[in-house]
Amino acid sequence: MYIISPLTYDINFCTQECLRCEWLELTKTSSTTPITSRLARLLLHGLNQGFDKIDQAMEELPAVYSGRFYQPFHRTFFTNHKTSCL
């Protein structure tokens, strides 16, 4: 197992692809896009329960673009983790 840590907390992003980038509290993502809140819940779940509890399973979710979908791969949550932030 590898333990990694950031070299810096500075955010350098492509202004042609992103309007803005900012650090968010993982527990305060309910008003963000579905993929952002889902990834935040995954990170919180990993921090609280162990990252060994996150593995490859697919669920199709609506994308921010109308009529488009994305498929995140992770271990399925218990029901209460899908609907609320931890």
VENSUL-V636620 format. One record per helix or strand. SS is the DSSP state (a for helix, b for strand). FROM is the first residue (numbers start at 1). TO is the last residue. If there is no record, write none. Layout:
BEGIN
SS,FROM,TO ; SS,FROM,TO
END
This chain:
BEGIN
a,34,49 ; a,51,53 ; b,58,62 ; b,69,73 ; a,79,83
END
